[in-house]
Amino acid sequence: MTFAKGRALVIGIANYNEISGLPEAVLNDARDIASVLQSTDYCGFLPGNIRQLLDGEATLDAIRAELAELASSADPDDSVVIFFSGHGARIGSGPTETSALVPVDCQTTNMRDTVLGEPEFSAALAGIKARRLLVLIDACQAGGAGTLKRNENEEVRLGFDEKSLGRLAQGAGRVIIASSRANETSLVLRDARNSVFTERLLEAFKGKARTTGDGLIRVFDVFNYVSEQVRRTVPGRQHPIFKASDLEDNFPVALDRGGAKAASVVQPAAPERWREIEELMSDLYPAGPTDQDIWARAGGDVSRLKLSGTGRANWFAALRTLRLGGGGQDIKVQTLLGTVLSDFPHHAELAALRDELG
C-alpha cells in the first residue's frame, strides 16, 4: 500500500557555517522523519515524492528551489508535509520584528537577507496548490534565548515568534505545528537519538496516534498525540503549538500502517558510510553514474536522476536519491556496491563496505 498523494520536504541543519551548531539529534530527526514517511510499513509515501536536505545541502537557494518544486509539482488533491529542524531566528524588534528559518549558509553580518523570512516562506507556501499542507517546525532549540547579532540597527534572537507562526498558517488547509513556544527550548534529552518533539512525532507516524481506524493518520491525530506526549515527557518545560486559520476538516497526512512488517524493516546505511560510498564512486567512476554504465548495470534508471555539473556533484545527487529509495526500481546500495566490486574485485575497502551493508 502507498500514500501516492503524499509529498514531503524534510530539512535538517546541525552544523552551520557561521553560527552555533546543534546536536546530532537534529540530523537524526530529519533522517528518521524521511525514513518513516517513505516506509511501506508505516506512512507509505512514494520515495520519489520525498526530498531531503541535510546540513550543507540546506542552503537558502536549495530550500527556495525545493519549495518552488513543490509549487510546480503538487496537485490540489495532494497532502504535503514540510519538516524543518534547525535554528529559527527573530530579527528586529517591536512592530518590525519578523521570524525566519535559518539555512546553513546564513551570514551573521547580513542575517535579514540570508535567511528564509516569514513573509517569503508564507508566499512560498501559498504557491503550493495542495489543499492539505502540514508544516512541522522544530526550530526553537535555543528557546528564544541568546543573541546571534546585535548592532545599532538590528537584533537577532534565536527562536520563532508565535505571531509569525500564525501568519504562516493563513490560508485554506494550511496547518503549522511547532515544537515549542518561542521562550522555551525544544529539548533533546541526554543520550537520546531524537529531540523530544520529533521522537513523539515519529511515534505518531508509526501508528500510536489515536485514529478513526480508516487506515489514515490525520492532522489532528498527529498534534493531539504529540502535544500530550511532549507535555508528559517534560512537564511544564515544552508546549507544542498548533496554528490554522481556515481548516474545514481533519485531513489525512499519511497512511496508518502501524509497522505492518516492522520485523523486516532494513535500517539505512549510517551517514558516514554514505560519505565513504560517495568518495569511492567519485574515485572509481569520475565521470559520474553514467561512467561505464555503472548505474544502469546496478539496476538503476539514469532517467530518474538529475545529472548536471561535475561527476562528483552527480554522484552526490544520485546517492541522495538512492538513500531515499529512488533512482530506479531495482537499484539498492547493495546492488551498486556489488556491481562495482565486479569491476574492482580486489578493492578491500569496497568489499568491506559491501559485506557490512549486507
Salt bridges, closest charged atoms under 4 A:
GLU24 OE2 - ARG31 NH1 3.29
ASP32 OD2 - ARG193 NE 2.73
GLU57 OE1 - ARG320 NH1 3.67
GLU57 OE2 - ARG323 NH2 3.73
ASP61 OD1 - ARG64 NH1 3.87
GLU66 OE2 - ARG51 NH2 2.92
ASP77 OD1 - ARG131 NH2 2.49
ASP78 OD1 - LYS5 NZ 3.92
ASP78 OD2 - ARG7 NE 3.00
GLU97 OE2 - ARG157 NH2 2.01
GLU118 OE1 - ARG167 NE 2.79
GLU120 OE2 - ARG64 NE 2.62
GLU154 OE2 - ARG112 NE 2.65
GLU155 OE1 - ARG150 NH1 3.10
GLU155 OE2 - ARG157 NE 3.55
GLU184 OE2 - ARG181 NH1 3.98
GLU184 OE2 - HIS239 ND1 2.56
GLU203 OE2 - ARG200 NH1 2.75
ASP214 OD2 - ARG218 NH2 2.68
GLU228 OE1 - ARG210 NH2 3.23
GLU228 OE2 - ARG232 NH2 2.81
GLU276 OE2 - ARG273 NH1 2.75
GLU279 OE2 - ARG312 NH1 3.20
ASP301 OD2 - ARG304 NE 3.49
ASP343 OD2 - ARG297 NH2 2.66
ASP355 OD1 - ARG354 NE 3.16
GLU356 OE2 - ARG273 NE 2.76
